[in-house]
Amino acid sequence: MPIDAYDHLRIFLVSCRFPDYETYVQRAELPYCATGGDGISTQRGEIFTYFGELRSKSDDEVTRMVIDARATLRLHEMHEFELENHIPGLSREYIATDFRYWSWFTSWTFEEAAALALGADPRHCDREKLHKLSGKVQFAAQFSETISLIERAQLDAVFDDRIAPLVFLDWAKDRFDLPEELVDAVRAARSNETRERSAGAGGSERSEEMHPKRRRSFFTLIEGIARTRYGHQPGNVRNSTASHMVRDCSAAGYSIDEKTVRSILSSAHESCEPRG
């Protein structure tokens, strides 16, 4: 039985399943031994059996199988090419990206943002190298396109020279299929920053409670000014120091009530003794 056009396609499918088939079977043998093995080799028998199965399929079925097989081969070859050239793969399982590490940055460069949006580690994405490969490698083309979109957004005043992570995510969420790990990491980092700022604010309020040594110095200053500037006499019930201090504060543009001043003067007297 001569080899026809579809037998060539069947042989191609055999080569996809058994890449080393010619170690066991000569190419020209296949059309004549399509009913099963001859007992010489299990591998040889499997090859003949598979060719026989392909012979039982219609030409249309064989054609569809060849189209699928060629697509798979192209994808495999592309992955091999990318790995050999240290280029991020077409799918994210080929890229190990520490999104948590990048989420703590207060800003990203355009290249970093583009790489992260595509699920890649920015440290492995050289813009110039990927640009040269954009016609050969899908990821390189995607990276170049993403950079172009970001640069156009900068021209529209969406971004500055560097991009705040949350600003970028808000802009990119409707434009790219962002990795969920990146979105979660950035949101978690910003949430932690907010909590730290809140805690810091609370700490500032607590810091208003002065250290004992500082508190004593403060009251010593008040007591000294009250005695020398206003003639303050703590034991004198007719002491007008508080009213005079309120008046002077008012003249300087500050408001404070006399009761508060009396309380401060009393605390100052209790906290320190005048030095002669």
TORGU-246092 format. One record per residue (C-alpha): residue number from 1; residue in one letter; chain; x, y, z. Coordinates in steps of 0.001 Angstrom, whole numbers, plus 524288, in hexadecimal, padded with zeros to 5 digits. Layout:
BEGIN
{atom NUM,"A","A",{X,Y,Z}}
...
END
This chain:
BEGIN
{atom 1,"M","A",{80000,80000,80000}}
{atom 2,"P","A",{80673,80CC5,7FBC1}}
{atom 3,"I","A",{807E8,8182F,80508}}
{atom 4,"D","A",{7FDC6,822A0,80220}}
{atom 5,"A","A",{7FCFB,830B9,806C7}}
{atom 6,"Y","A",{7F561,82D33,812F8}}
{atom 7,"D","A",{7FF07,82268,81651}}
{atom 8,"H","A",{80958,82CEF,81700}}
{atom 9,"L","A",{800B9,833D2,820EF}}
{atom 10,"R","A",{7FEDE,8272C,82875}}
{atom 11,"I","A",{80D7E,82501,828BE}}
{atom 12,"F","A",{80EFA,832C8,82E0D}}
{atom 13,"L","A",{80575,82F43,83900}}
{atom 14,"V","A",{80D31,822E4,83BAF}}
{atom 15,"S","A",{81981,82B0E,83CFF}}
{atom 16,"C","A",{81290,833C3,846D2}}
{atom 17,"R","A",{80EC7,82852,84F7A}}
{atom 18,"F","A",{81B48,82097,84D1A}}
{atom 19,"P","A",{82645,82A5F,84A70}}
{atom 20,"D","A",{8302B,81F50,848C1}}
{atom 21,"Y","A",{8273E,81698,84097}}
{atom 22,"E","A",{83167,81520,835CC}}
{atom 23,"T","A",{839E5,80D8B,83F57}}
{atom 24,"Y","A",{82FCE,802A3,83E80}}
{atom 25,"V","A",{828E2,8048C,8319A}}
{atom 26,"Q","A",{82CFF,8096A,82454}}
{atom 27,"R","A",{8243E,81406,81F48}}
{atom 28,"A","A",{820B9,80C89,81304}}
{atom 29,"E","A",{81C5D,800B4,81B0E}}
{atom 30,"L","A",{81107,8075D,821C5}}
{atom 31,"P","A",{806C4,806E9,81707}}
{atom 32,"Y","A",{80936,7F84F,81549}}
{atom 33,"C","A",{8096E,7F44D,8239F}}
{atom 34,"A","A",{7FDFE,7FBDF,82903}}
{atom 35,"T","A",{7F6C5,7F093,82F34}}
{atom 36,"G","A",{7FF60,7EE55,83B0A}}
{atom 37,"G","A",{80CA5,7E9DB,83FD0}}
{atom 38,"D","A",{814A2,7DED3,83A51}}
{atom 39,"G","A",{8196C,7D9DD,84763}}
{atom 40,"I","A",{82733,7DF2E,845AC}}
{atom 41,"S","A",{825B5,7EACB,84ED7}}
{atom 42,"T","A",{81AEB,7EFBD,85792}}
{atom 43,"Q","A",{81E36,7FDA8,853BE}}
{atom 44,"R","A",{81DDF,7F9FD,84562}}
{atom 45,"G","A",{810A2,7F392,84757}}
{atom 46,"E","A",{80B2F,7FFAE,84E27}}
{atom 47,"I","A",{80FAD,8083D,842E3}}
{atom 48,"F","A",{80931,7FF8E,838CB}}
{atom 49,"T","A",{7FCC1,7FEC6,840F7}}
{atom 50,"Y","A",{7FBFE,80D92,84230}}
{atom 51,"F","A",{7FDDD,80F3D,83396}}
{atom 52,"G","A",{7F2E2,8057A,83184}}
{atom 53,"E","A",{7EA10,80D86,83A7A}}
{atom 54,"L","A",{7ED26,81997,8327F}}
{atom 55,"R","A",{7E9EF,81232,825FC}}
{atom 56,"S","A",{7DC65,80F59,82B84}}
{atom 57,"K","A",{7D995,81DEA,82D22}}
{atom 58,"S","A",{7D40F,82690,82285}}
{atom 59,"D","A",{7DC99,83022,81B3E}}
{atom 60,"D","A",{7D5B9,83B6F,82209}}
{atom 61,"E","A",{7D879,83598,82F79}}
{atom 62,"V","A",{7E6B6,833A0,82BEA}}
{atom 63,"T","A",{7E79C,841AE,82727}}
{atom 64,"R","A",{7E208,846F9,833F5}}
{atom 65,"M","A",{7EB6C,83E8B,83BC6}}
{atom 66,"V","A",{7F6E1,843CE,833DC}}
{atom 67,"I","A",{7F299,851EE,8360A}}
{atom 68,"D","A",{7F1D9,84FAB,844C0}}
{atom 69,"A","A",{7FED0,8488A,844F8}}
{atom 70,"R","A",{805B8,85358,83D87}}
{atom 71,"A","A",{80039,85DA1,846BB}}
{atom 72,"T","A",{80545,855CF,85257}}
{atom 73,"L","A",{81288,8546D,84BEE}}
{atom 74,"R","A",{81384,862FC,84953}}
{atom 75,"L","A",{81035,865EE,85783}}
{atom 76,"H","A",{81A51,85C23,85C39}}
{atom 77,"E","A",{824C0,861A3,85324}}
{atom 78,"M","A",{8218B,86F58,857C6}}
{atom 79,"H","A",{8231F,86B4F,865EA}}
{atom 80,"E","A",{8301E,864E2,862E2}}
{atom 81,"F","A",{834AC,87124,85BDC}}
{atom 82,"E","A",{830B4,879B4,8674A}}
{atom 83,"L","A",{8373D,87126,87162}}
{atom 84,"E","A",{843D6,8706E,86999}}
{atom 85,"N","A",{84425,87F38,86874}}
{atom 86,"H","A",{84016,881AF,8769E}}
{atom 87,"I","A",{8337B,8882F,8725C}}
{atom 88,"P","A",{826F0,88707,87A75}}
{atom 89,"G","A",{81DD1,87CAC,87525}}
{atom 90,"L","A",{810B1,87E21,86EC7}}
{atom 91,"S","A",{809AA,87914,87AB7}}
{atom 92,"R","A",{80BBA,87D08,888C4}}
{atom 93,"E","A",{81052,86FC2,88D7A}}
{atom 94,"Y","A",{81D5A,872B7,886D8}}
{atom 95,"I","A",{81F1E,87F23,88ED1}}
{atom 96,"A","A",{82281,87F84,89D41}}
{atom 97,"T","A",{81E7D,88D00,8A1FF}}
{atom 98,"D","A",{81EED,89187,8B016}}
{atom 99,"F","A",{81330,89AAD,8AF9D}}
{atom 100,"R","A",{81416,89D41,8BE2F}}
{atom 101,"Y","A",{821DB,8A29D,8BC73}}
{atom 102,"W","A",{81D8D,8ABF9,8B1B6}}
{atom 103,"S","A",{81137,8AFFD,8B8EF}}
{atom 104,"W","A",{8192D,8B723,8C34A}}
{atom 105,"F","A",{81F17,8C09B,8B96F}}
{atom 106,"T","A",{81922,8CE33,8BA54}}
{atom 107,"S","A",{81A6B,8CF9F,8AB8F}}
{atom 108,"W","A",{81DC8,8C7B2,89F6A}}
{atom 109,"T","A",{8249B,8CB35,892CC}}
{atom 110,"F","A",{81CFA,8C931,8863D}}
{atom 111,"E","A",{824B1,8BCCE,88384}}
{atom 112,"E","A",{82218,8B764,8911E}}
{atom 113,"A","A",{8138E,8BA45,89027}}
{atom 114,"A","A",{8129B,8B408,882A2}}
{atom 115,"A","A",{819AF,8A7BE,886ED}}
{atom 116,"L","A",{8117B,8A636,89341}}
{atom 117,"A","A",{804E0,8A85B,88BB0}}
{atom 118,"L","A",{808C4,89CCF,88322}}
{atom 119,"G","A",{80C66,8947B,88ED0}}
{atom 120,"A","A",{81B13,89537,88C88}}
{atom 121,"D","A",{82675,898B1,89552}}
{atom 122,"P","A",{82B3A,8A64D,8915F}}
{atom 123,"R","A",{8393D,8A249,8943A}}
{atom 124,"H","A",{838A1,898DA,888C6}}
{atom 125,"C","A",{8326B,8A23D,87F1D}}
{atom 126,"D","A",{83C30,8AA09,87754}}
{atom 127,"R","A",{83497,8B3BC,86F17}}
{atom 128,"E","A",{83E71,8B4AA,86415}}
{atom 129,"K","A",{84051,8A600,862F6}}
{atom 130,"L","A",{831C2,8A32F,86324}}
{atom 131,"H","A",{82F21,8ADCA,85914}}
{atom 132,"K","A",{83845,8A6F9,84F86}}
{atom 133,"L","A",{830E5,89A41,8519A}}
{atom 134,"S","A",{82329,89FF4,850D6}}
{atom 135,"G","A",{82149,89A33,8434E}}
{atom 136,"K","A",{82512,88C8A,847C5}}
{atom 137,"V","A",{820A7,88AFB,855B9}}
{atom 138,"Q","A",{812CC,88D77,85A43}}
{atom 139,"F","A",{816B6,8922C,867C0}}
{atom 140,"A","A",{8205D,89BD4,861D4}}
{atom 141,"A","A",{81590,8A160,8593D}}
{atom 142,"Q","A",{80C4D,8A269,864D1}}
{atom 143,"F","A",{816C0,8A920,86CED}}
{atom 144,"S","A",{81977,8B335,8623D}}
{atom 145,"E","A",{80AF2,8B5D6,8606B}}
{atom 146,"T","A",{808F9,8B7AF,86F01}}
{atom 147,"I","A",{8144E,8C140,86FC8}}
{atom 148,"S","A",{80E65,8C900,8647E}}
{atom 149,"L","A",{80138,8C9D3,86B5D}}
{atom 150,"I","A",{8079D,8CE8B,877E9}}
{atom 151,"E","A",{80F6D,8D8DD,870A7}}
{atom 152,"R","A",{80326,8DD96,869E3}}
{atom 153,"A","A",{7FC72,8DE8D,87722}}
{atom 154,"Q","A",{807C4,8E6E8,87BE4}}
{atom 155,"L","A",{805A6,8F01F,8706C}}
{atom 156,"D","A",{7F77F,8F114,874D5}}
{atom 157,"A","A",{7FC63,8F4F0,88270}}
{atom 158,"V","A",{7F7A7,8E844,888A4}}
{atom 159,"F","A",{80547,8E4E3,88DA4}}
{atom 160,"D","A",{811AF,8EBE4,89194}}
{atom 161,"D","A",{81F27,8E68A,88E4D}}
{atom 162,"R","A",{81D04,8DC42,898BA}}
{atom 163,"I","A",{8102A,8D5B6,89C01}}
{atom 164,"A","A",{80A06,8D388,8A951}}
{atom 165,"P","A",{805B6,8C52C,8A9F6}}
{atom 166,"L","A",{7F793,8C80D,8ADAF}}
{atom 167,"V","A",{7F66F,8D26A,8A310}}
{atom 168,"F","A",{7FB87,8C8B5,8991D}}
{atom 169,"L","A",{7F257,8BDD5,89D6C}}
{atom 170,"D","A",{7E6B3,8C6F5,89CAF}}
{atom 171,"W","A",{7EA72,8CACC,88EC5}}
{atom 172,"A","A",{7EE33,8BD22,88A63}}
{atom 173,"K","A",{7E2FD,8B52C,89010}}
{atom 174,"D","A",{7DA44,8B732,88420}}
{atom 175,"R","A",{7E569,8B61B,87A5B}}
{atom 176,"F","A",{7ECC6,8A9E6,87E79}}
{atom 177,"D","A",{7EA4C,89CC3,8848E}}
{atom 178,"L","A",{7F22B,8A03F,890A1}}
{atom 179,"P","A",{7F782,89531,89908}}
{atom 180,"E","A",{7EEDA,893E7,8A500}}
{atom 181,"E","A",{7FB0C,891C3,8AD49}}
{atom 182,"L","A",{80012,89F37,8A959}}
{atom 183,"V","A",{7F33E,8A61B,8AC64}}
{atom 184,"D","A",{7F210,89F63,8B9A0}}
{atom 185,"A","A",{8003B,8A235,8BD3D}}
{atom 186,"V","A",{7FF5A,8B0B7,8B9EE}}
{atom 187,"R","A",{7F299,8B281,8C13F}}
{atom 188,"A","A",{7F80D,8AB6E,8CD1C}}
{atom 189,"A","A",{80451,8B3DC,8CD00}}
{atom 190,"R","A",{7FC8B,8C079,8CC3E}}
{atom 191,"S","A",{7F377,8BBC4,8D700}}
{atom 192,"N","A",{7FF2B,8B91B,8DFC5}}
{atom 193,"E","A",{80474,8C6B8,8DCFC}}
{atom 194,"T","A",{7F76D,8CCB4,8E0E7}}
{atom 195,"R","A",{7F756,8C531,8EDAF}}
{atom 196,"E","A",{80550,8C94A,8F08C}}
{atom 197,"R","A",{80203,8D78B,8EE19}}
{atom 198,"S","A",{7F648,8D66B,8F71D}}
{atom 199,"A","A",{7FE9E,8D014,9017E}}
{atom 200,"G","A",{808A2,8DAE3,8FFAE}}
{atom 201,"A","A",{7FE41,8E533,901A5}}
{atom 202,"G","A",{7F9FD,8DE8C,90E19}}
{atom 203,"G","A",{8081E,8DE2D,9127A}}
{atom 204,"S","A",{8093C,8ECD5,91039}}
{atom 205,"E","A",{7FDA4,8EF45,918E6}}
{atom 206,"R","A",{80398,8E6E6,92374}}
{atom 207,"S","A",{81075,8EE0E,92204}}
{atom 208,"E","A",{80992,8FA6B,92689}}
{atom 209,"E","A",{80A3E,8F490,9341C}}
{atom 210,"M","A",{81787,8FA44,93768}}
{atom 211,"H","A",{822C4,8F2F5,93D44}}
{atom 212,"P","A",{823E1,8F63B,94BE3}}
{atom 213,"K","A",{830C4,8FD5F,949F2}}
{atom 214,"R","A",{82B36,9057D,93ED2}}
{atom 215,"R","A",{81EDA,9082D,94694}}
{atom 216,"R","A",{826E4,90D62,951FB}}
{atom 217,"S","A",{82EC8,9160D,948BD}}
{atom 218,"F","A",{82225,91B65,942FC}}
{atom 219,"F","A",{81C7D,91EDC,95043}}
{atom 220,"T","A",{82976,924A6,954B3}}
{atom 221,"L","A",{828E9,92DC2,948F9}}
{atom 222,"I","A",{81ADE,931C8,94C19}}
{atom 223,"E","A",{81DEB,933DC,95A66}}
{atom 224,"G","A",{829F0,93C13,95748}}
{atom 225,"I","A",{822C7,944EF,94DB1}}
{atom 226,"A","A",{81718,9464E,956D7}}
{atom 227,"R","A",{81FB1,94AA3,96248}}
{atom 228,"T","A",{828F4,953C8,95ADF}}
{atom 229,"R","A",{81FE9,9597A,95094}}
{atom 230,"Y","A",{8131F,959F1,95822}}
{atom 231,"G","A",{81796,95A2F,96651}}
{atom 232,"H","A",{81064,94DA0,968C3}}
{atom 233,"Q","A",{80E7E,949CA,97700}}
{atom 234,"P","A",{8085E,93C44,977BA}}
{atom 235,"G","A",{80344,93DC1,985A8}}
{atom 236,"N","A",{7FCCF,94B0A,98376}}
{atom 237,"V","A",{7EE07,9496F,98202}}
{atom 238,"R","A",{7ED3C,9569D,97B24}}
{atom 239,"N","A",{7F747,9527B,9711E}}
{atom 240,"S","A",{7F404,9589A,963EF}}
{atom 241,"T","A",{7FE5C,95134,95C3A}}
{atom 242,"A","A",{7F470,948D7,954FF}}
{atom 243,"S","A",{7EC5D,95464,95042}}
{atom 244,"H","A",{7F88A,95BB7,94BC1}}
{atom 245,"M","A",{7FD77,94FE0,9443D}}
{atom 246,"V","A",{7F028,94E34,93DAE}}
{atom 247,"R","A",{7F084,95C84,939AC}}
{atom 248,"D","A",{7FE2E,95B60,933E4}}
{atom 249,"C","A",{7FA8D,94EFC,92C8F}}
{atom 250,"S","A",{7EEC2,955F5,926E6}}
{atom 251,"A","A",{7F74A,96161,922A0}}
{atom 252,"A","A",{80013,957B0,91B9F}}
{atom 253,"G","A",{7F463,951A7,914BA}}
{atom 254,"Y","A",{7F2DB,94576,91D27}}
{atom 255,"S","A",{7E6BE,94167,924A8}}
{atom 256,"I","A",{7E723,93A91,931D9}}
{atom 257,"D","A",{7DE12,93B7F,93D94}}
{atom 258,"E","A",{7E25F,93FF1,94AF5}}
{atom 259,"K","A",{7DE63,93348,951A7}}
{atom 260,"T","A",{7E79C,92B96,948EB}}
{atom 261,"V","A",{7F2D5,934D9,94BBE}}
{atom 262,"R","A",{7F07B,933A6,95A73}}
{atom 263,"S","A",{7F0C8,924CE,95928}}
{atom 264,"I","A",{7FDAE,9253A,951C0}}
{atom 265,"L","A",{803AB,92E8B,95BA8}}
{atom 266,"S","A",{7FF53,925BE,966B9}}
{atom 267,"S","A",{8053C,919C1,9603D}}
{atom 268,"A","A",{811BA,9213B,95D91}}
{atom 269,"H","A",{812F2,9252C,96BCF}}
{atom 270,"E","A",{810AD,91727,97042}}
{atom 271,"S","A",{81AB1,911AC,966C2}}
{atom 272,"C","A",{82635,91A47,969AF}}
{atom 273,"E","A",{82C15,9234E,973AA}}
{atom 274,"P","A",{83175,930C4,97023}}
{atom 275,"R","A",{84014,9326D,97076}}
{atom 276,"G","A",{8457C,93E1E,9775A}}
END
